[in-house]
């Protein structure tokens, strides 16, 4: 079974913001937060704030904005929840012994309007 991941908390994002503004290396941030350095790199990359209406000197990583962006992304309902008929079709194929790859490729072959990728099945 794979590893269990936990999302960064608001406090961890604020601590990351403080260290980012202090130009602390990511490896050091990760050590202090007891996270893998790739987690910190990914967090900063995903939630880096930039707005073309403002000068580039105002762009950066901000903990509160990062937390709000993450919450907004996570609150979006997933495709299989939004489309129950698609979910039922996937479940039926899985019960019949199809692999996720077979389901996704069959949808492409059939030209279905609503498709899933193998990671969703």
Beta strands, then each sheet from edge to edge (+ up, - down):
strand 1: 48-49
strand 2: 60-61
sheet 1: 1+ 2-
end
